Amino acid sequence: MNEPKFLFDFLDKCDEIDSVRVCKQKIIDYLGIKQGDCVLDVGCGIGQEVQRIKQIVGNNGLVVGVDKSELMIEEAKKRADQLNLSVKYYVADANSLKMNDNSFDACRAERVLLFLENPKNAVLEMIRVLRPGGKLAIFDFYLDGTFVNSAFPALNRKIVGFISDSFPNGLIGCKLP
């Protein structure tokens, strides 16, 4: 976080990758988001998906993005203001969402649980704020599945293990249904 511009540029470049866009669209399709819906994006980062979802829900819908990083939320707000989008952003911990029960039609979390010490509690919080019949989509990685291309298998395993073990829940992707 010492180089916010580098981080924001990196996130923007990642967002331009075709396979990333396809994955994000599949999440939106699964959630069945439509005009007038209320949608929560947990771990919204710089707000790219919040902006896209706002285009779907329209003026009668509500999109809220939360992230634990104040820096990310500040950037997300700045970007939404530049686009004149009426969305809401809050600094919040996924384990303790300060929102009412049964508030949202859909909730998404992408690449969030691997950073959390208690991902189960965060999932329960997301379920709590969903309305009956609401949908939840969570996308995360199984970092032990990271591929390192070299001729040194033992070194590869150490690198993959280092990457996976550097996150509180680097194996969460294989634990999600």
Salt bridges, closest charged atoms under 4 A:
ASP9 OD2 - LYS5 NZ 2.74
ASP12 OD2 - ARG79 NH2 2.81
ASP15 OD2 - ARG21 NH2 3.51
ASP15 OD1 - LYS24 NZ 3.20
ASP15 OD2 - ARG52 NH2 2.32
ASP37 OD1 - LYS34 NZ 3.24
ASP41 OD1 - ARG108 NH1 3.12
GLU49 OE2 - LYS24 NZ 3.72
GLU49 OE2 - ARG52 NH1 2.11
GLU75 OE1 - LYS78 NZ 3.26
GLU75 OE2 - ARG79 NE 2.81
ASP93 OD2 - LYS68 NZ 3.84
ASP101 OD1 - ARG128 NH1 2.61
ASP105 OD1 - ARG131 NH1 3.03
GLU110 OE2 - LYS24 NZ 3.65
GLU110 OE1 - ARG108 NH2 2.41
GLU110 OE2 - ARG111 NH2 2.97
GLU125 OE2 - ARG128 NE 2.84
ASP144 OD2 - ARG157 NH2 3.39
